[in-house]
């Protein structure tokens, strides 16, 4: 597997059995190619910018047959079968872990200060979103990967529309971690939620759907409600997530705001099409030229 990854630029771990890298089929300024290794030895590729599979493989100077019977070479592989949503037992375990992490200015000053400076989140915003601080290496559940554990992080719970945390990501505060945002590792047979709901101070305000977690946090700081979606490259093959988004956003004033690049525009098209197919009215929020994403746009407006 390492021989395949080494054909890609800026590849890094995303979670066990999954990696991201710059796509060789287009001018990819940030990693938008999703790679995973199945237990059968098959390598999966998906470009969130919409590049054809054949073009991605050709850009790696490989043939499709080279992606079968791949030796893991000590790397972790993921199961073939579609995993189930996390169980109530795992959800309860996540809640216990999150509640045990420091929060608030007194105990989590580095994370609080970062969230205020980087995203503009007030103390009230941070409390409402349940933000936490991971101070660094310490005992933790097995589904917290080593890449997460090593560095101090701002921990962001990923709630569903009912307010139940069903996943989380951590933002590196040290500047030393190769991956700025690290997700929890999927337990065997289960998968943490791929989206997070981030309510703003006014439930009646518009809802903005964006990529990842940085943009949704900036959206909340502007007084709106937000939904952040991770793993955007896989959305077309994830009707469960699309159905959950449509159900939760039904009847709301919805805007979709992908990043200001090719992959972001594909994200916007995918979400809008899915919502419209499910009879949810939504519009596109277009960023001004020159701003790569909502968080950068907000920062420049401050």
N, C-alpha and C positions, 0 to 999 in steps of 0.2 A: 504493500500500500504506500509506503514511503516513496517508492520509485514513481508512483503516479502523482502524489502530492508535490514532489520536487519539480514536476513539470509546470507548476503553477506559481504565480507571483503572489507574495504577501499572504500565503496560506497560514491559517492559525486554527487552533482548536476552538470549537464552539461549545460542544458538550461531548461526552463519550460517544464515539462512533460517528460524529458529525464535525465537519470543518467548513470554513468559508475561505474564499480566495478571490483574487481578481480574475474576472472572466477573460479568457484569451480570445473570445469571439467578438469583442467590441472594446472601445476605448473606455475601460473601466477604471475610474479614478478612485474608487473605494471598493472593497471586496463585495461582490454581489453574486458570486457563484457558490451554490450550496452543494456540498459533497457529503455523501454518507456511504458507509461500508456495511453491507448486510452480512449476517452470519453465514449465508450461502456462498460468500465470496464475491457477490455482485456489487459493483460501485454505482451509486446513483448520482446523477448530476442534474442540477436545475438552476438556470440563470434567472434571477428575479427581474432582469431587464427584458426577458422574453426571447433571448437568443435560442436558435434551434439546437437541439441536442447534437445533430450531426456537425454543426459549425463549431460547437464547443469542443467536441472530440477531435476534430481536425485541427483546431487551434492548439491542442495539446500534442499534436503530431502522433496521434494514436488512431486505432481502428476500433469500432464498437466491440469487437470480440476481445479486445484487450481489457475490457471492464468486467469480464466474467472470470470466475475461479481465481480471484486475486488473493494472494497470501497476506493475511493481516499483519504479519511481521511484528507481532507483539502489541499492535494497536487494538483497541476495543471495537467490536462490531455491534450493530444494532439488529434486533429481531426482524424477521421478514414480515410477520403479521402486523396489521395495524393495531397499535396499542390502545388500551382502554383509557378513558379519562381517569384521573387520579381518584382513588377510592376514598370513602369517608375516613378510613383509618389514616391514610396519607394526608388528607386535608387537615385532620385534627393534629397530626404530627407537625405539619407546617405551621399551624397556628401556635402551637406550643413553642416551637423554635423561634418564630418571629417575636412572640411576647417576651421571650427571654433575652432579646437583644436590646442594647441601650437605645433610648429615644429621648428627644428633648434637649434643650440647651445645656442643662446641668450634666447629663451623662454622655451625650453624643455631640459635643460641640463641633468636632471636625466635620461630621456629616451635615449637621444643621447649617454650618457656615458655608459649606460647599453648595448645598441646595439653594441657599439664599443668593449666593454670588453667581452661580452658573445658570440657574433656571429662574431666579426671581421669586422663589416660593417663600411666602411668609410663614411665621411659626404656626399660624392657624391652618394654612394650607398643608403643611407637613404633618400636623396632628391628624387632620381629616384624612389624609392619604395613608397614614400609618407608616411613615418612613422610619427606617432604623439605621443603626450603625454597626458594621462588622469591623471590630478593631484589629483583626489579624488572626494568625494561627491559634486555634483552640479546639477542644473537642466539639464535634458537630455530627448531625445525622449523616448516614452514608450517601444520601442523595445530594449532599453539598460537595461538588467536585473539588479536587485538589487545586485546580486553577483559580477557583473562587477563594479558597481558604487562605492562600498565601499572602494576600494583600488586603489592606484596609479598604472598606467599601461603603458607599451609600447603598443601603438595601431597600429596594422598592417592591412591595407586594403587588401581585397582579390579581386583583379581585374580579369576580364575575359581576353581573348586573344586580345580583342580590346582596353584594357586599361581602361574599365569602372569598378569602384568599385561596387561589388554586394554582399558584405559581409565584415566582419572584425572580428578580434579576439584581445583580450587584454591580455598581459603577465604581471602577478602580479610582482610589483617591491618591495613590502613590505616584502615578505616572510611570511605573515600572512594569506593569502587567501588559503583555502583548495584546490582550483583548480588553477593551475598555469596559464593555458590558459582558458579564458572564451569567448564563442561566443555570438553574438547578439541573442536575443530571436526572434523566427519566428513570424511575425505578423499573425493574423488570416487569414487562407486560403493561405498563402504565405510561401516561404522558401528561406532563404538566400543561396547564392551559396556555394557549398561544397568544392570548390577548389579555389586556388589563383594562379595567374601567377606572377612570380617575375623575371623580366628581369635583366640580368647582364650587364656589360659594353660592351660586344661584342655579338650582335645578332646572329653571325655565330657560336658561341661557342656551345658545346653540351648542351642539355636540360636534366635535371635530375628530375625525378618524385619521390617525397619522402612523408613520412607521416607527417601530422600536419604542423606546421609552423617553428619550431626551425630548423629542418634540411634544408629546402629550404633557410632560411636566411643565414645559414652557407655555403651553396652551392654558393650563390651569392657572398659572401665574397671571395670565391676561384676563382672568375672570370667566373663562368658558369651561365647559365640560369636555372631557377627552376620552378617547379609546386608543390605546396603543397596540399594534399588532406586530409580533415578532415572527420570523420565518416567512416573510411575505412571498418568497419564491415558491412555497409549497401550498399556497392558498387554493389554487385551482383544484388540487387533489385533496382538499380538506373541507368537504361540505358541512361537517359538524360545526367547525368554527364559523363558517359563513352563515349557517342557519342561526347560530347563537347571536351573532352580531345583528342579523336582521330582526330577530325576536326582541332583543334588548333595545334596539334603536327605533322600532316601529312607533309612529306617531310623534317623533321628535324632529326638531329642526337640525338636519344633519349636513355637514360639509365634509368632504374628503380631501386631505392635503398630503400628497406624497412629496418626497424630496424633489428638488428642482433639477433632476437629471433623468436619463433614459429609464433607469430602473424605477425611479419614483413615479414617473408618468405611467409606467406599466402597473405599478401598485394601485394608483388612482383608478385606472381603467378597470382593473380586476374587482376592486371593492365596489365601485359604482355599478358595474354590470351585475354583480351578485345581489346588491341591495335592490336594484330596479327589478330584477327577475323575481325577487321575493316581495315585490310591491311595497318597498320602502322608498319614499321620496328622499333623494339626496342630491346635493350639488357639489361641484368641484370648487375648492378654494385654491386659487393659483397664486403662487408666491411671485413677488417682483423679480425681474431678471437680475442676476448677480448674487442672489441669496440661495445657498444650497439647501437649506431646510428651515423649518419654522423657528427652531431654537436660535439659529444664527440671525434670522430676520428680527426676532424679538430683541436679541442682544444689541443689534445695531440701532434699534429704535429707542433704546433706553438712554 
